[in-house]
Each structure stands twice: as structure tokens, then as C-alpha cells.
């Protein structure tokens, strides 16, 4: 298949390599650009740190207090964010192996009825309010914005031409904001109908929602919110 990968680097490179190994042709067109945000953490120490994105860990890795932070346990949403945490120098890493809902369950079970201090490194735009979920169980967690994801405003010329010519068979999305940016770029050049025509492979139902609202009829949703499950959805080229 001729696939368009909307994921930002560096994660896009790994995903593209896995897809190419399965026999697919992949064009990487990031719909988001990740930027670190200066973060005032306040006084420590904390009993545990929390992240829901590998992008958070990459931003934390360049924080002036990283030497202090890596001494604390860190809880991550999935395997890739756990891998990013270890790459940043964290040793005590626990993954929920799922999504924000499963991470909230893990944290609730681990810290229920305990007076603990949790610090959540988050993106500027978040699909789920993790702190609010924990607050319902009496667990306090401070949220610190550590990065922002800036939407692309236009397609590269090669992407415009490929969409116009019907040369894209499928598009992969790992976040709702990448979908929104993709649709915005397509509408801006009068290619929305063409952009909706390929198969759309989405990490979750929440990611898929803007596509369905826009009228896409060939939307496929991963069984589990992780890269492995999404690649299985696409399969191997024949």
C-alpha cells in the first residue's frame, strides 16, 4: 500500500521502518511539530512522576532538573513512553500498557488512600484530564506543561499532488490533533474530498472521530491504542 504517515519525528521514522519492512511504501508528512516548553516544577521531591507521551520524556530529558527527576519512579501510559523514559535516564519505570484510562486505574490502585505527591508532565493540549480522574479518588497530582504540538498549516507539494491524483491508499494517525491538522490542510487547498477517500488507520476511536464527522467512510480503528495493534490493522503488503 501507498501510505501517508502523519506522525511527527522521531517516532515517525520507527513506524515508517516497520511499515516498509512489511512491504508498504511510506511517505512521512508530520502534521505536528513538537516544541519544548519551559516548565517551573516548584519544590520537590515528588513520590512519583507521570507521563502520557514519549514527547513529554524527550522534553523532560532537557530540563535543568533532570538529574533530580530521574531519581524518582515514573509511570507511563505505554511501552513507547516507557522506552523514552528509560532513554532519558529513568530507572524505576512502570507502564500501564494502554491509554490514559488504564494509567489512571494503575495510579489509583497504587496510590489510593495515601498522602503522596505526584507530578504529571503533560502536553499543552490533552485528550484526557488525568488529574481530574485521579482527583475523583482523592489523589492530588500537579500538572506541568512540558511541550506543545504545533499543527501544520499546509501540505508539502508532493503530498498535494499525490492526494489530487489518488495516489495515497491509506493514512495513519496517532492523535486527534494530527487528524485535525490533516483535514485543515486538505480543506485549505480544496482537496478535502480527495483527502477523505483513502483508508484511514486510527490509534483509537477518539482519534477517528473528526474523520467520521468530516464524512470519511473508510475509517479503521486499532483494537488497542498502541503502534503494534495499529500496524496489525494494516497488515502486510501482498
C-alpha positions as CSV (number, residue, x, y, z in Angstrom):
1,X,0.0,0.0,0.0
2,X,1.0,3.6,-0.5
3,X,0.7,5.1,2.9
4,X,0.9,8.6,4.4
5,X,2.3,8.8,7.9
6,X,1.2,11.9,9.8
7,X,3.2,11.2,12.9
8,X,5.9,13.7,14.0
9,X,9.6,12.7,14.2
10,X,11.4,10.9,15.7
11,X,8.6,8.4,16.2
12,X,7.6,8.5,12.6
13,X,11.0,7.1,11.5
14,X,10.5,4.0,13.6
15,X,6.9,3.5,12.4
16,X,7.9,4.0,8.8
17,X,10.7,1.4,9.0
18,X,8.2,-1.1,10.4
19,X,5.7,-0.5,7.6
20,X,8.4,-0.6,4.9
21,X,9.6,-4.0,6.4
22,X,6.0,-5.2,5.7
23,X,6.3,-4.2,2.1
24,X,4.5,-0.8,2.1
25,X,5.5,2.4,0.5
26,X,5.6,5.2,3.2
27,X,5.7,9.0,2.9
28,X,6.3,10.8,6.2
29,X,4.4,14.0,6.4
30,X,4.3,15.2,10.0
31,X,1.1,17.1,10.9
32,X,2.5,18.3,14.2
33,X,5.8,19.9,15.3
34,X,6.8,19.2,18.9
35,X,8.3,22.1,20.9
36,X,9.5,22.0,24.4
37,X,8.0,24.5,26.9
38,X,10.0,26.0,29.8
39,X,8.4,24.4,33.0
40,X,8.6,25.7,36.5
41,X,8.2,22.5,38.6
42,X,8.1,24.1,42.0
43,X,9.7,22.5,45.1
44,X,10.3,18.7,45.2
45,X,10.7,16.0,46.0
46,X,7.9,14.0,44.5
47,X,6.8,10.5,45.2
48,X,6.3,9.7,41.6
49,X,6.3,11.3,38.1
50,X,3.7,10.6,35.4
51,X,3.8,10.9,31.6
52,X,1.3,10.1,28.8
53,X,3.6,10.7,25.8
54,X,7.1,9.9,24.7
55,X,7.2,13.6,23.7
56,X,7.0,14.5,27.4
57,X,10.0,12.4,28.2
58,X,12.1,13.9,25.5
59,X,11.2,17.4,26.8
60,X,11.9,16.3,30.4
61,X,15.3,15.0,29.3
62,X,16.5,18.6,28.6
63,X,15.0,20.1,31.8
64,X,17.6,21.7,34.1
65,X,16.5,19.5,37.0
66,X,16.7,16.2,35.1
67,X,19.4,14.8,37.4
68,X,16.9,15.2,40.3
69,X,14.0,13.9,38.3
70,X,15.5,10.6,37.2
71,X,15.9,9.6,40.8
72,X,12.1,9.3,41.2
73,X,9.8,6.5,40.0
74,X,7.9,7.3,36.8
75,X,4.6,5.9,35.5
76,X,4.0,5.9,31.7
77,X,0.9,5.3,29.5
78,X,2.5,2.6,27.3
79,X,5.6,0.8,26.1
80,X,6.9,3.6,23.9
81,X,6.7,6.2,26.6
82,X,8.3,3.8,28.9
83,X,11.1,3.3,26.4
84,X,11.5,7.1,26.1
85,X,11.7,7.4,29.9
86,X,14.5,4.8,30.1
87,X,16.3,6.6,27.3
88,X,16.1,9.8,29.4
89,X,17.8,8.1,32.3
90,X,14.9,6.9,34.5
91,X,15.4,3.5,36.1
92,X,12.2,2.9,38.0
93,X,9.7,2.8,35.1
94,X,6.2,1.4,35.3
95,X,3.9,1.2,32.2
96,X,0.1,1.0,32.2
97,X,0.4,-0.7,28.7
98,X,-2.7,1.1,27.5
99,X,-4.2,4.5,27.4
100,X,-4.9,7.3,29.8
101,X,-7.8,5.5,31.3
102,X,-5.7,2.5,32.2
103,X,-2.9,4.7,33.5
104,X,-5.5,6.4,35.8
105,X,-6.5,2.9,37.1
106,X,-2.9,2.0,37.7
107,X,-2.2,5.2,39.6
108,X,-5.4,4.9,41.6
109,X,-4.6,1.4,42.7
110,X,-1.0,2.2,43.6
111,X,-1.7,5.5,45.5
112,X,-5.2,5.0,46.9
113,X,-5.7,6.5,50.3
114,X,-2.1,7.6,50.6
115,X,-0.7,11.0,51.1
116,X,1.6,11.2,48.1
117,X,2.9,13.9,45.8
118,X,2.6,13.2,42.1
119,X,3.9,15.3,39.2
120,X,2.4,15.0,35.7
121,X,4.4,16.2,32.7
122,X,1.8,16.9,30.0
123,X,1.4,18.4,26.6
124,X,-0.3,21.8,26.2
125,X,-3.3,20.1,24.5
126,X,-4.5,16.9,26.2
127,X,-7.2,14.5,25.1
128,X,-7.9,13.3,28.7
129,X,-7.9,15.1,32.0
130,X,-5.8,12.7,34.0
131,X,-5.5,14.9,37.1
132,X,-9.3,15.2,37.3
133,X,-9.7,11.4,37.0
134,X,-7.3,10.9,40.0
135,X,-9.0,13.7,42.0
136,X,-12.2,11.7,41.9
137,X,-10.3,9.2,44.1
138,X,-8.8,11.7,46.4
139,X,-5.4,11.6,44.8
140,X,-3.7,15.0,44.2
141,X,-1.5,15.4,41.2
142,X,0.2,18.6,39.9
143,X,0.2,19.1,36.1
144,X,3.1,20.8,34.4
145,X,3.0,21.6,30.7
146,X,6.4,20.5,29.3
147,X,5.7,20.6,25.5
148,X,3.4,21.8,22.8
149,X,2.4,20.3,19.5
150,X,2.0,22.9,16.7
151,X,-0.2,22.0,13.8
152,X,1.0,22.0,10.3
153,X,-0.8,24.6,8.1
154,X,-0.1,23.2,4.7
155,X,0.8,20.0,2.9
156,X,4.2,19.7,1.0
157,X,3.7,20.0,-2.7
158,X,4.4,16.2,-3.2
159,X,1.6,15.4,-0.8
160,X,-0.9,17.7,-2.5
161,X,-0.1,16.2,-5.9
162,X,-0.4,12.6,-4.6
163,X,-3.8,13.2,-3.0
164,X,-5.1,15.0,-6.0
165,X,-4.0,12.1,-8.2
166,X,-5.5,9.5,-5.9
167,X,-2.0,8.0,-5.2
168,X,-2.5,7.6,-1.5
169,X,-4.1,4.3,-0.4
170,X,-4.1,4.9,3.4
171,X,-3.3,7.4,6.1
172,X,-2.1,6.7,9.6
173,X,-2.9,8.8,12.6
174,X,-1.7,8.6,16.2
175,X,-3.6,11.6,17.7
176,X,-6.7,13.5,17.2
177,X,-4.7,16.7,16.6
178,X,-2.9,15.1,13.7
179,X,-6.3,14.3,12.2
180,X,-7.5,17.9,12.7
181,X,-4.3,19.2,11.0
182,X,-4.6,16.8,8.1
183,X,-8.2,17.8,7.5
184,X,-7.4,21.5,7.8
185,X,-4.5,21.3,5.3
186,X,-6.7,19.4,2.9
187,X,-9.6,21.9,3.2
188,X,-7.2,24.8,2.7
189,X,-6.3,23.7,-0.8
190,X,-9.7,22.4,-1.8
191,X,-8.7,18.7,-1.5
192,X,-11.0,17.6,1.4
193,X,-12.9,15.1,-0.8
194,X,-9.7,13.6,-2.1
195,X,-8.2,13.5,1.4
196,X,-11.1,11.6,2.8
197,X,-11.0,8.9,0.0
198,X,-8.1,6.7,1.3
199,X,-8.4,4.2,4.1
200,X,-7.8,6.0,7.5
201,X,-6.0,4.0,10.2
202,X,-6.5,5.5,13.7
203,X,-5.0,4.7,17.0
204,X,-8.3,5.0,18.9
205,X,-12.0,5.9,18.5
206,X,-11.2,9.4,19.8
207,X,-8.6,9.9,17.1
208,X,-11.1,8.7,14.4
209,X,-13.9,11.0,15.5
210,X,-13.0,14.1,13.4
211,X,-12.7,11.9,10.3
212,X,-16.1,10.4,10.8
213,X,-17.6,13.9,11.4
214,X,-16.0,15.1,8.2
215,X,-17.7,12.3,6.2
216,X,-14.9,9.6,5.8
217,X,-16.3,6.2,5.2
218,X,-13.2,4.1,5.2
219,X,-12.1,4.6,8.8
220,X,-10.4,1.7,10.7
221,X,-9.7,1.8,14.4
222,X,-6.9,-0.1,16.2
223,X,-8.1,-2.7,18.7
224,X,-5.6,-1.4,21.2
225,X,-4.1,2.1,21.5
226,X,-0.6,1.2,20.6
227,X,1.6,1.1,17.5
228,X,1.8,-2.7,17.3
229,X,-2.0,-3.0,17.2
230,X,-2.3,-0.3,14.6
231,X,0.3,-2.0,12.3
232,X,-1.6,-5.3,12.7
233,X,-4.7,-3.4,11.5
234,X,-2.9,-2.5,8.2
235,X,-1.3,-5.9,7.8
236,X,1.4,-6.9,5.3
237,X,1.5,-5.9,1.7
238,X,0.8,-8.8,-0.7
